[in-house]
């Protein structure tokens, strides 16, 4: 009896939702990293640093997920 291999079906999927997730997280990270608060903001420096911290967090999540899924072979070559 032949065993079914679920991982091969996942690798051959025409729509790679994992790539979409990584791309969306990367775009969000980019937006937060390049964002600059309005000049009339009361705590301009705090707003800038908060935006940068959120951007780095989203970027780190994107890189971690990409590396994890690439090692498991979920991204086509």
N, C-alpha and C positions, 0 to 999 in steps of 0.2 A: 504494500500500500504506500502510495506516495504522500509525503507530508507536505502540507502547504506552508509556504514561507511568507509570513506576514510582512517582514521587513522589505522583501523584494517588491511587494505591491506598493508599499509606501514610497519607495525610491522611484517608481515608475509613474507616479501620479502626475497628470498634466499640469496641475496647479500646485505650486509649491508655496503653501501658506506660511511656512517657516521663514522663507525669504521675505515675504511681505511684512511679517512681524518685525524682523530685523531692520528692514528698510524704514518702516514707520518709526521705530524707536530711534534710529539714526537721524531721521528728519526732525523729530522733536528735540533731540539733543542739539542739533545744529541751530535750531531756532533759539533755544535758550542760551546757547553759547555766544551768539552774535547779537542778542538783544541788549538794548541799552535803555535804562529807565528815562523817563521824562526829566528834563532839567529842573522843573519846579517840584520834584518829589522831595518830601521832607527828609527822608533818610536815603539819599541817592546812593551812597556807598553800600549800605546794607542791602538795598534792592539789587544793586549790581552783583554783589557777592552771592546773594540768594539765587539769583538767576543763573550764575555760573555754576553753583553747587548742584542745582537741579539738572543743568545741562550735562555736567560730568557724570551724574548718577545715571541718567538715561543713556549716555554714551557707554558707560561701563556695562550696563545691562545688555546693550546691543552687542558689544564685543564678546561678553561672556556667553550669551546665547548662541552667537555665530560660531564661536570656537567649539562649544559643546556639541552643537548639531552637526558641524563639519566633521568632527571626530567620529560621530556615529554614522556618517555617510548619508545624511539626509539631503545634502545639496548635490545636484548633478554636476558632473565634471564638464 
